[in-house]
Amino acid sequence: MIVAIASGKGGTGKTTVALNLALSVGRRVRILDCDVEAPNVRLFIDAETVHREEVGIPVPLVDSAACNQCGECSRLCQYNALAVLGSSVMVFPELCHGCGGCARVCPEGAIREVPRSIGVVEEARMGDLYLVQGRLNVGEALVPPLIRAVRARPGDEDIVVIDAPPGTSCSMIAAVRGCDFVVLVTEPTPFGLNDLMLAVKTVRAVGIPFSVVINRAGSGDGRVHEYCAAEGIEILLEIPDDRRVAEAYARGLPLVESVPELRPLFATLASRIEAETSFPEIGGRENGRTDACA
């Protein structure tokens, strides 16, 4: 079972839910920190690094001696990573998405691909918990390839929990695509409701079953509950607005250890997710999916 924990915005408690869910399943689990621009699952666990690998994408290198400046490469590139200027071809590696099309269309064979690092994938272990996290290079804008590298790491765990990037952009879609279930974390505020609605629309477009977890329950109003009821979306768990939760987070401690009475709630959440994945239509799931984000 692969379950992604996502949210329409940052700061709702997505990582908190992902980690404490993983710690409560009662057996071997793999957690993938796909929030590669700000991975922080490891801040809450004492895990030992077992592997570290650099991740890159192929970018074009032009042989100026062989190039005849025909412009086929720049006309093909939809991201403006190549430009023919006079008697030379300029390459902008940061804009390249590594598709390889420029090398294939070059009639003179003047383009070859060389790797460009975009980040690293790190693997760590703590007991039955195996963590794989991506860490994007500072200033790098191309996120989905690193997320795919994190998700591609082999493993034999029965349960995989994905901490997805916040928001509803291509990076979030790259993290949740192909999952069995998505948990959308929100908070009972107007901002939380607005971003939940965006996340619901996105997950429905991708075509994955989903439900909702409300964090800081009791701190806002009831509009999130009203929206979920109107849309037929199930609320699987409500995490109370408790000072002890905030203190545990500030100290970098898992909730299930610092607030023990929450462990049964997260264990129940895990059981309910496993039960939900046996049904084809959940959380207002709609047929169809989109592959708009490569």
N, C-alpha and C positions, 0 to 999 in steps of 0.2 A: 504494500500500500504506500502510495506517495501522496502526502498531503502538504499543501503550501499554505503558509500563514502570510496574508497580505493585508494591505490597508490602502485607503485612498490618500492618506497623508502620513507624514512622519510624526513620531511622538505619541502615537495612540497606544503603544504597548505591544506592538507586533513581535519584537524580539523576546519580550517577557513571556508571551503566550507560547511562542515556538520552543524556547528552551525548556520551560516548565512542563510543557506537554511531552517533550522528548524524555525528560527525567521521570515522568510518571507512568510510562507505558509498561514498566515492569519487565522488560526484556531488551535484548540488543537493538539499538536504534542508531540510525545515521542521521545527523543533522547537517544540512547544507546551508551555510551562510552565504546567500546570493546577493546580499546587500553590499556589493563589492566596493562601493564608494565609501562606505563607513561600516565595515564589519565589526560587530561588537559582541557576538555570542561568547567569544573566548574570554571576554572580560569577567564573565560570571562563573567560569569553571577553571579548575586547576588541571589543565590537560597537557600531556607531553607530546611535543612535535615528533612525528614519525616520518614525514616526507614534505619536501618543498620543491616546487617545480615552476619554472618561468613559463609564461604563456605569451605567445605572440601571434601576429597575423602576417600573411605574405603581402608585401608591398612591391610595386614595380621599381626596377632599376633599368634605366635606359642606356644602351650603348650608343653614344653620340656618333661614333664612327659608322655604325650600320644604319642609323636612323635617317630617313629621307624627309622627315617633317610632313608626312602626308596628313596627319591629324586624325587618323582613324581611332587611335586610342582615346583622345580627348573627346571626340564626338560620342564614343560609346559610354564613357564614364558619366554616370548620373550624379556623382558627388563632387565633380570638378576637381578631382585629385591630380589631373594632368592638364597641362596647358601648353600649346605650341606657340612659342614666342620667337619670331624670326627664324633663326637657324638652329634653335635648340628646343628641347622639351623640358618643361619644369614639372617636377613631381612634388606634391604636397602630401607627405606620408600620413599626417594627422587626419586628412580627409578620406583616406583610402579605407574601404570596407573589406578589402582582401578577396574580392570575387574572382580575380584572375582573368577577367574578360579582356583587359587591355593586351595582355601577352598573347591571347588566343587570336585576336583580330589583327595584330601587327603583321603586315605583309612581308616585312624584311626580317622578322625574327629578332628585332633589336631590343626586345623587352624580356627580361627575366625577373623572377620574383626572389626577394630576400626577406628574411623574417624581421619583424619589428616588435619589440617587447611592449605589451600593454599592461602587464601585471603579473602576479604570482598566484598559484594555488597552494595552500598549506593544509596539511592533514595532521590531526592530533587525536589522541585517545585518552579517555578517562573512564576506566571501568567498562561498562557496557555501552558507553556513549562514544561514538566515533564522529568527529567533527571535520568537515571539509569547508574551508572558507576561501573566497577569492579576495584579493587585495589589489585594487586598481592603482596603476601608477599615478602619481600626482600630476594633474594637468591633463590627463587622458580623458577623452570624451566618448570613446567607443566602448560601451559597456556590455552589450549582449554577447560578444564572443567569449569574454571572460566568464560570464554566467554559464554559458554552454559548457565551458571547460570544467567548471565546478560540478555541474550536473553529470558530466561524462565520466567522472572518477568511478571506477568499478567498486562494487561492494556486494556483500551477500546478506545484508540485514533485511528482515521482513518489512520493517517500517522505516520510511524515509520522511523526515520533516524538513521542509524548505522554508527558510526565513527569506521571504521575497523582498525586493526593494520597495520602498513606499511609492505611492502614486499610481498612475495608470498609463505610463509610457511604455516604450518598447522593452525597457529593462524589466519591468514587471511582467510583461507578457512572456518574455524569454524564460523567466523563472517559473511561471505557473503552467506553461503549455505542456501537455502530456501528463499532468498530474491526475490523480483519481478524485481529488477533492480539494476545495479551497475554503479556508476559514478567513473571513473578513473581520478584522478587528476594528472597532470603532469606539467612540465615546459619546455619551448622551448630551451633546452640545449642538448648536446650529452648525458650527464648522464641521463637527464630526458627521452630522447627517448629510451635509452637502457632499463631502468627500466619499462617504459610504455610497451615496447614489451613483457617483461616477464609477466607483469600483464595481458595483453591482452591474452596471451597464457593460463594463469591460469584460467581466467574467462571463456574463451571459453571451456576449458576442463570441468569446472563445469557445463556449460550449462545455463548461466544466461545472459539475454540481458544487454547490456552496451553501454555507450557512454563516451565521454571525456570532461573534463574541463581543460583548460590551464590557469595556474596561472603565474603571472609575464609576461604576454604577452607583446611582444616587446623588451624583454631583451636579446633574443638569436637569433637563426636562424630559418629557415622555414622548417627544416627537420621533425618536429613533424606533421606539416600540410601535408607535402608530404606523410608521412607514413599513416596518417589517411585517406587521399584521396585514396591512393593505396589499403588500406584494407577495404574501404567502411565503415569507422567508423565515426559517426557523432560527431562533436564538438559542444556541447551545450552552452558553455559559455567561454569567454576569460576575465580574470580579469587583468586589466592593471597593469604594473609595475609602481606603484605610491608611492611616498614617504609617503603620508598620510596613505596608507594601512600599511606600515611598522611601522609607528608611532602608529597607533591604536593597532596593534598587540603587540608592546612593552609595551603599557600602559594597556594591558589586556582588551581592549574594542572591542565589536562586530563591524564589518565593516559597517553593515547596520545602525548603530547609529552614528558612527564617520564620515563616508563618505556617506551621505544620498543618493547621486545619484546612489549608488550601490544597494540600496534596490529594485528598479524595476527590475534590472538585475537578482537578486536572486529570486524574485517573478516569473519572466518569466521562470527561470530555473525550479522552482517547477512545473509550469504549463506544461512545455515541458516534464518533466519526467512523469507526470501523463498521458499525451497524449501518450507518447512512450509505456507505460506499457500495452496499449490496443492492441498492435500489437505483434504477436508471434515471428517475426524474426527481430531483431534490432542489429545494431552494429556488423555485421558479426557473429551473434550467430550461433553456430554449435550444432547439436543434440548430445545428450549423456551427461553424467555427471560422475563424479568420486567420490567414497567414500573412497579414499585412506587415508584420515586423520580422525581418530576416534575422 
